Amino acid sequence: MSELGDDDVTVDVDAWQGDACVGVVSAAGDRARQLLGLRVLVGTRDACGECEVCRAGGASVCLLAKARVRGKQTTAFARWVVPLQDGLELPVPAAAAVAGDVALAYTSYARTSVSAADSVVVVGKSPVTRFLVEILRAKGITPTVVVEGDDRAWTDWLAARGAVIAALATREDARAKVRDAIATQGRGVRPTRVIATSGASADLACQLAHRRGTLTLLPTALSGLDVGLAAQLEVTIIGVAREHPDLIVEVAAMCAKGEIDLAAGISLEPGAPTCSYVSIP
């Protein structure tokens, strides 16, 4: 690997989840030596932390960010790594997902500015949906989750977590099904916050967004988005490009407290639709 900068660390990787990882710091620059020997979470990219975008809170979309290089080792900016110590000890290899899909789910929650008074609708079947539901429930929020088709295992898991389910036979009845699901919570019938988490879910999510509500989109939820419809309804679109590095420590604490079932949410085999794939280098 190239020579380390004063603020960089080399991490011997235990496991990857996408471009996020967990591992042990084996080398450190002069200003990062306190991290030597510690197991840390590493996010998907290294923001510069100094540009105008970063200073405005946009580290997740920093124009000068360095992409993560995958392998048995990786180099990271010490500012953004999260040491797993002092109560943040998490199981390996599952911890790799904390800086990846779990932090992405938490970022979508934070960017949407959800409160307990909101009617929140989640559209899409994905690992991020799974973690987002657990985050919302831990915050005292009951989401309505749209389930398309006969998906008993997914429906049972959602119900066990306290989510309200809007089961769709076809997309034509989506608005009515979601309205009825929200009504069971005594919150009227208007979905004030809609979050799309997976591919091909944006179009349906846009149809469900209420006038002057918000629609939060993750990178995988862009297919088929009808921006014109959103504009006609004065829907505010919130983009979540990737996890925000400042939020990784917060969601790690939720995992440490058991508010997120990390072990059940990962898979060591690819292809599980609602579990994050974790690989060993």
Secondary structure, DSSP 8 states (H G I E B T S, - for coil): -----TTEEEEEEEEEETTEEEEEEEEE-GGGGGGTT-EEEE-SEE--S-SHHHHTT-GGG-TT-EE---SSEEEEETTT-EE--TT----TTGGGGGGTHHHHHHHHHHHHT--TTS-EEEE--SHHHHHHHHHHHHTT---EEEEES--HHHHHHHHHTT-EEEEESSGGGHHHHHHHHHHTTTS-S--SEEEE-STT-HHHHHHH--TT-EEEE-TT--TT--HHHHHHTT-EEEE--S--GGGHHHHHHHHHTTSS-TGGGEESSTT-TTSEE-B--
